[in-house]
Each structure stands twice: as C-alpha cells, then as structure tokens.
Amino acid sequence: MKHIYSWARPLLAALFLFMGFGVHAQQAWRPFRPGMIYSYALRNSTNVTHTLRVDSAYATPAGDSVYAFNRVMRRMAGSSGAGTFAKSRNNLFGARMRWTPGQGFYILESDAQNNVQNATALRIYPRASVGQTWVASASPLMTAIVQARSQLPILAGTLDSVVTIELRNGTSTTGPPVVAFTLSRTHGLVEATPWLGAAAPGTPTSAPLMAALPAPLLRSAYSPLALFTMQPGDEMGYYWEPFNYLSGIFCSNSYTLRRILTRQQRADSLVFTYREQTRSENFGWSVCGGVPASVTIGSVQTRRMAVSLVTGASPQFPALALLAGEYKPDPVFTFRQGQLMGVGIMPNFANDCLSSGNYLPYTRVYVNSTGGPTTPPTYSLGMDVFAWQQSFGGAPGLGDVATGETSMVYYRRSTGTPLVCGSFINFASLLPTRAAEAASVATLHPNPATNAAALTLAQPARPGQFLRLTDALGRAVWSTPVPIGQTTVPVPLAGQPAGLYLLHLSGPDATVTWKLTHE
C-alpha cells in the first residue's frame, strides 16, 4: 500500500488549490461558456427574449479553442412583418467565439452570408485596464477602449465585477461610441448596443440586454421539470375548433379531456402515462360539405409522453427545446420542407390562470425559394391553414397550452395556484370517474372486511402487475406481485388496526386504487 507522508500533504493541498484557481481563472471573463443557455431581451419591436448556447467546441491545428453557437434561421435583408428567413451559422453574436490559450483576448467571428450577414471579427480584451486601447476590428476598422471597471448589479440581487468597452470607427478613442458593451466576470456578456452593424443592410437590429443569468437546461426557462409539473390525477381539458377557410365559418369542434395516470422521474428523463377521451361535434351547416350534424364520443385512449432531462427534447413534442431561431425538420408535416423553429421567450399579456408569466412559442416555416450559387434557400411563415404555432406556458406547468387550432381551456391539478382553472361543463361526459374506472378493472369484497378481503380481477392478471396495501398515512403495510393469469388475490387484514386503507393495483400502464375499510 502506498502512503502519503504527512510532510507532503500541505504541498498537495497547495497544488490542488492552485489548480482550482487556474480553472476558475480560465473561466473568468469568458463571454460565453458551454453548457449554458443565455437569454437576451432584444429591446426592439418584437418583445422577444432571444436564447442561445454554445453548441459545439473544437481545437484548431494551430491550438486555438473554438466555440460555435447553435445555428438559427436569420431574417434576410429587407424583411418586415412575418419576414423571410434563411438558415445561418450566425447567431445573435456571430457564428463562433475563438480563444488562443495563453492570450488575453477572445474573438467573436461572423461568417459572410448574402442578404443576411457581413463577415466580422471582433477582438475583446476583457482583462484590459481602464483606458487601454486596441484594434478591435480590421474590417471595418474599429478601435476599442476600456471605459470603466466596477462592481455593478447584473440583475436584481446579482452583483459582479463588470467591464465596459466602447468601440469607435477608425482609430478614434473619443466622441460617441458606435458600439458599447458590458461584460461580467462571472456571467459573460451582459449588454450591447446594436451589434457592430454586422447584419446585412436592411435586416432588423437589436440592443441585447441579459434577461436572465446563464443557466444549464434544468435551471432555465426550458426545464422540463418546470414545463411538466403534472401529477397523477391531474386533468387538462382542450378545445379544438378548425376554421373553414372556404366558407369562413366553423363547421365542427371537439373537446378532449386528459387525465394523468403516472409520473416517473428517471435520471435522464421524465415519463408520464395518461388517458384521454374526445367528444366531437359536426354542426351540419349547408356550407360544410354536406356533413350531417352529429355528436361522437371516442373510446378512452391510454398514451405515454416523455421528455429528456438532458436535452429537453420530446418525441411527442418535436419542437420542444428549440432555442430562439433554432430549427429542425418537422417529422410529421413535410409539405414544402416544413421546418419547426423556436421563437424564444415571450411575455403573456393576458395574465390569467391559463396564460400567466412568460411562455415558449414555436412555429413552422416553409421553403419558398431553393436559392442559388450565392443565395441561400429562403423560408417564410405559413398562412391560413398552413399557419401553425405551439406554446408551452411556464406558469401553468402543464405541458403545451396551445398547439395549432387546439387550446387548453380547463385544468384541475393537485399542486399550484390556482388548483382549478376554466369550466368542467364541456368535459363532464368524458373519462370514467375513478370509482367507475376501478369497478371496470376489479371488484373488492367484502368491504368493510374483518380478517381478509379478496380482489377479483375482470381479466386475468398480466405480467408486471403488483398489489400494495397502504394505511391512511400512505404507509405500506402489505404487498405482493400478482401471479400471471390469476383472477382472485386474497388481501390479508389480520393483525392490522381497524380503519381506512387503500389497495393499489399497479401495472405497466396505470395504477388503480380502491378504498378498503377494516373493522
């Protein structure tokens, strides 16, 4: 066995401390760091908070460390209103950040892209002293000067060391700056005036201001743990009313009630099972294609949804976790090369129980030009029947609150404020009650019982079913696996105090519960 002699311990402690300071020093004053989501209010007419991250990192043959931002759809020159977009390597602050080990500067680089972005390379010395100057950009020629260093509040309750750097045209270091920005020692880039004029002429400009501290996924607005807080027994009601773009009237609608059965948080994912049922009505108007008036209640469906706690992505919600401008092919709607696109974070002005706080909107864009040798393909938002949006409300925490022409109009949950929102009237005929649901699975008799009861299953037991008895405080007092194929399971009560108990039958899809009184 090897021993660490007592005289070596102080040296090792000093070495570890020095190594820790070295790592910390490398992180200090870095404008952007991998693993973090950055949020910036654009301070223009959009009310959008732009979100971005460092998407990848690599080393060049010369030894430089390069950190690439996530790719986005960028508005093209002259775009207004809905706008025209093009896929771009350039995010809000360029395509990448470059750092040379042993040097005191970072370079934010933009790639040239016709009608989208001019090529730029902005050099930043965040550790420079007040009054120090340097050539920040060669094309266009711009000179930077450190205007101030101080302790300032970054956001409410967050104080940090900051440096203010100003850029001016040519070699001038006096007069009004063309660009001014602020860097935080711990949190990176905090604020900037319209960024270097880097966008192609005619494209919208912004003056980014940090809207939230940089955070990993699970502490950001995109955290699945904040967007999906549902618990077993929670209910959500949705209303669908498709617009008839030919006649201009509504020909049908539907109401869907969803009830959460199970919630399972794993190391890397959040998984729910739920049941839902839909009531559909056709109004039978003469302009609705001759479809007769009718009301149909569909069968009860058992479904599953899952969200990754590593990436935030979900197979049931393909757009989820896309940051502002980020895009991916729509796996379902492939017409005109449909691309799902993140919008960012937007405020809710309604401020009711269904739409309070900020929300995460997503949309779909379609190719309208395949481009050419020097012009990238362009995309635009759909209109009428092709217009599509999806929103997740961080405040309700109940998943999507709107998808296409479907909106959440009711919920009843076990935690949160308020517990109930909207009216249950249009959902009263949907999904059996818990008592009716339990009765359709099995019967428990006798009840009340003295020494034992018996659970008789409506169908032979399936693999993975498990029976558990808990007291009124939720403590397990008895349990057993249910043998495959068995239809009757005895439930022993001898030796248990008199009172109310709950018998739970768990399976791969759901858990059903009965009340049992022991006399």
N, C-alpha and C positions, 0 to 999 in steps of 0.2 A: 504494500500500500504506500502511495506517495503522500507525503505530508507537506503542508505549508508552514514553514517555520515562522515563529512569532515576529521575528525581525522583518520579514518580507511583507507582512500584512499591511502596514502603513503605506509601503510603496505601491502595492497592488491597489489599495483604496484610492491613492492619489492618481494612479494611472486610469482607473475606471472613471473617476471624476473628470479628468482631463478629456477622456474620450467622449463622455456625455456632453461636456461643454463644446467639444468640436462638432458633434452632430447638431446641437442646438444652434451653434453659430452659423452652420451652413444653412439652416432653415430660416434664420432671422433675415428680414428684409426681402425675402423672396416674393415677387409679385403674385405668383400662383403656385399652388402645390398639388401634386397628385392626390387622388382620393377624396378631394373636397368638392362640394357644389357651391359655386359662387352666385350671388344674387345681386343684381344692379337695377335700380329704378332708372329708366331711360330719360325721364324728365323731358319728354316731348308730348305730342298729342295723343299717344297711344294708351297711356295708363298701364303699360305693361312693365312688369319686372322681368328683366332678361336673366336667364340662368345658363350657366356654362360650367365646364370642367376641363381639366387636363385629361385627354382621352388616352394618350399613349406616351411613352418615353423611350428614347433610344440614344445610343452614343455614336458619334460620327467617327470616321477613321482618324480625324485629327484630335480626337479626345473630347470634343465638346459634348455636353449633355443637352439634348433637345427634348422639349416637352410640347407635344402637339395638342391643340384644342380640339374638341369634338366638332365634326363637320355639321354644317347647317344649310338651310335654304336662306339665301340672301335676296333682298329686294333689288331689282335691277334699276338702272338709271331711268329717271322719269316716271317711276311707279308712283301711283297715288291710289287712295281708296283701297280696294281689295288687293291691288298690286300684282306685279308679275315677279316670279321668283326664279332663281337658278341655284343649283347645288354648288356649294362652295367649300373650299378648305378654310376660308377666312371666317372666323367667329368675330365677336364684338371687338376684340383687341388684336386681331390678326390670326395667322394660321398657326404660329408656334412661338415658344419662348426658348431662347438659346442661352446657355451658360457655359463659360470656359472655366474649368477648375483652376483655382489659384488667382483668378481675376476678380475684380470687384464690381463687375457690371453684368447686366442682363440685356438681351436684345429681343425686342418684340418684332417679329417679321410678318409681313403680309405678302401673299402671292398676287401677282398681276392677274386680273380676270376681266375680260372685255365686258363693259357696261355694268360691272359690279364693283371692282376694287382695283386701285392702283397699287403697285409694288412699293413697299416701305420697309425700312429697318430702323427702329428707334432704340438707341442705346441709353440705358438707365444706370446711373451710379447711385444706388440708394444710401451708401455709407459715406458719400462725399460730404465735406464740411460746408457750412454756410458760406456763400459767396463763390464757391468753386464752380468753374465753368468747363464745358467740353462740347465737342461737336456731337450732337445727338442724332442727327440725320444728315446724310450726304446728298440725298435727292428726295425731296427738296432740301436745300441747305438750311439747317436749323441749329441754333446754339442753345444749350441748356444751362441753367444756373440754379443752384440750391438757394431757395429764397428764405427758408426757415426750417428749424428743427425744434420740436416742443412736445410736451405731453398734452394730448387732446382727447376728448371723448369721441370714440369712433361711432358708437351707437349708444343709446341710453344705457348707462351703467357699465360701459366698457371703456376704460381709459388705457391708452397705449402711447408709446413713442411714435411720432409721425414726422415725415419729411415732406416738405412742399417743394416741388420742382417746376420751374417755368421754362417754356420754350418760346423762342422768338425767331423770326425769319433772318436768314443770313448770319452774320456774326454779331449782331446787336445783343446786348445784355440789359438794355434799359427800354423803357416805354411799355405799353400794354402788351402782355404776352399773347401769343397765338394759342398756345395750349398751356394749361396749368393742371397739375395732378398731384394727388397726395397718396403717399404710401405709408402703411402701418408696419411697424417692426414685426408684429406677430401675425397680422391678418391679411397682409398683402395690399393690393391696390384698393384704395378707398373711394377716390373721387377723381373725375377728369372732366375738363371742358371738351367740346366737340373734338373728337379724337384725330388730330393731326391732319384733318382734311383728307383722310386716306381713302374714303369711299369715292367711287366714280362720280363725276358731276351729275347732279340731279337725284342722287339717292338720299333717302332721309338720314339726317344726322341726329345725334343724341349727346347728352352730357351725363354719362353714367355716374350714379351715386350708390354706394353699397347700401343695400336694403336689409340685409341680414348677415350675420357673421358666417364666414365659410364653415361648412359642416359636412360630415360624412352623410351618406344616404339616410341612415336611421335617425339622424337628428335634423334633417332638412324637411322642407315642405313636401317632399316626395316620399317620405317614410311610409311604407305600408302599414306600420303599427299605428299611424295617425289617420290614414285614409280608410282603414278597415278595422274599426273597433267593435264590430258586431259580436254579440254573444249568443249562445243557444237560447232560442225562444224569441229573439228579436224579429220583428216583422217590418217589411218595407212594401209599400204599395206604389205601383207605376201606372201611368196613364199614357196610352198611345192614340194619337189622332192624326192619321195621314191626310195631307191636303191634296185635293184633286186639282191638279194644275190645268186641266182642260175646262172643267166647269166652274172652278173657283169655290166649291162648297165641300163640306166634309161628308163623306159617304159612309164612314164606319168609324168605330173606335174600339178600344179594348182596355180592360183593367186586369192587372196581374198582381197577385199577392205572393210575396216570397217570405218564407219563414226559415230562419237559421236553425239547423239541427245540431251541428257540431262545429267546434273551433279547435284547431290543433296548431300550436306554435312549435315548430321544429327549429333546429339550429340554423337552417338556411332558408326556411320558407314558412308561410302562413297558409293554412289549408282550411277551407270551410266545406261543409256539405249543407244543402238546403233543399227544401221542397217549394214548388211554386205551382200555381194554377191560374188560368186565364179565362176571363169572361169576355167574349167578343160579340159585338152587335153590328149588323148591317141595317141602315135606315131605310133602304128600299126606294130612295128618291129616283125619279124618272131619268135624271141625268147621270145616274151611277151605273150605267152599262147593263141595266135590266136585272141586277142582282136583287132578289126578293128580300124583304125585311125578315130578319131572323136574329135570334139570340142563342149563342152556343157557349157552353161551359166545358172547357177542355179537361182532359184527365190530369191527375196530380203527377207531376214530374219530380224526380229526385236527381239533383245535379251537384256538381262539385266546382269550386273555384280555388285557385292557388296563386299566391304572389311570392316572388323571390325576395328574401330579406338581404340578398347580396347585391342584386341588380335593380330591384324594384319592378321587374318585368312580370307579366302575367299572360298565360296562354289565352285566358278568357277576355282580356282587355289588351289587345296588341299595341295600342298607342301608349299605354301607361308607362311612365318613367322617361319618356322622351323630353329632353330639356328644350328651352326656347329655340325654335328654328330647327331642331334636330328632326331627322326624318327616317323612315323605313318603308319598304313596300307594304301596301295593305295586303295581308294574306288572304282576305276574303273578297274584297271588291277590287278587281284587277282592271276594270274598264279604264282606258286611256292611261295606263300605267299609274293608277292611283297610289299616292304616297301619303301615309299618315305623318302628321307634323305637329310637334309641340308648339304651343303659343307662348308659354312662360307662366307667370303668376299674375292674376288679375284680381282687383277688388270687387266684392259684391256690394252693390249699392242698395239692393232690396232690403238686406238686413232682417230677414225673417227666419223662422225656425228651419227652413229648408235651404236657405242661401245666405247664411251669415258668414262673415270673415272672408278671407281670400279663397280663391278656387283655382284649380289647374285645368285650363281648357286645351282641347286638342281639336285638330281639324284635318281635312283631307284636301290635297291639291292634285291637279291632273295636268299631264303634259299637254301643251298647246303648240309647241314648236320643237322639232327634233334638233334644231341648231345646225351649226356648220363648222368649217375648219377653225374659225376664230370665235365663234359664238356658241355658248353652251346651250343645251336644251332648256326651255323655259316652262314654267308651271304656273297655274293660276287656280284660285279657289273655284269650286263648283257653284252653280246657280240652280235655283228651283229644286227639282227632285235630286240633283247631284250635290246640293249643299249638305254638308254633314259636320256635326260637331259633337264632342263628348266632353263632359265636365265632371271633375271629382271635387267635392266640397270638403275642405279640411275640417270645417267646424262640425258638420253632422257626423263625419267619420263613418259613413255607411256605404262606401264604395261610390259608384257612379250615380250622380243625381240627375244627369240628363245624357241621353245618347240618341242622336238623330231626332226623330219625332216622338221619342219616349221620355217622359219626365217623372221623377219621383214626386208624389203628391201626398203621401202619408207614411208615417213610420211610428212604431211603438218599440221602445228599447228598454233595456234593464238598467243602463247607466247613462249619465249625461244629462244636460239641461237644454230643452225640456225632455221629458220621457216620452211624450206623445205629441205628434205634430200632424195636422191635417185631419180629415174626416175618414172614418172607417166604413161609412154607409155603403159605398160602392164596392166594397170588398167583403161584405158580410156573408155572401154566399160561397166564398172561396176558401179552400183548405178546411178539412175537418178540424173540429176542436181537439184539444189534447185527449180529452176523455174518449171521444169517438175514435180517434186515431189509435189509442191504446186498446179499445174494445175490438177493433178490427184485427189486431195482432194477436191478442191472447185474452183469456179471462182468468181472474184471480178469485179463488173461493176456498173455504168460506172467508168472508170478510164482513165483520170482525172475526178473528180467529183466536184460539186459545193456545194449543201446543204447536200447531203447524198449519200451513196453508198450501195450496197447490196452484201452480201456474200452468194452464192448459193452452198450448200454442195452436193457433189456427192453421199453421203449416209446420211440417217437420223442421226441426232446428237445422240451420245452415252452419257451415264452418265459420269459426271465429265469434260465435255468439257467447255472451258471458252474462251471468246473473249476479247482482250485487244488492245487498240489503243495507240501508243506512238508517240511523235514528234521526230524530227531529233536528239535531245539530249538524247533520251531514256526516257523522262518523260511521265508517263501515263496520258492521257487526257480523256480517257473513257474506261469503261469495263462493261462486263455483262456475266453472266452464259448463256449457250446456252440450252434452254429447250430440254429435251429428245424427240427425234423424229422429231424435226424441221429441215427443209431443207433450209430455207432462213432466214437470220438475217440482219436487217437494221443497217447501220453504220452511225450515225448522225455526220455531219460536221459543221452544222450551228454554228456560233459564234467562230469557230476556225480560227486562222490566216492561210493565204494561205501558201502552202509549201509542203514539202515531209513528209509523215507519214508512219509508219509501223503498219500493222494489224497482230496480233499474235493469232492463234488458238491453245490453249493448251489442251492436253488431258492426260490420264493416261500413254500413251506410248511415245508421242513426242509432239513437238511444230513446227507448220508450219507457215511461215511468208510471207506476201505479201507487196509490196510497193504500196502506195496509194498517188496520187497527188491531193491536194486540191487547186482549183482555186478560 
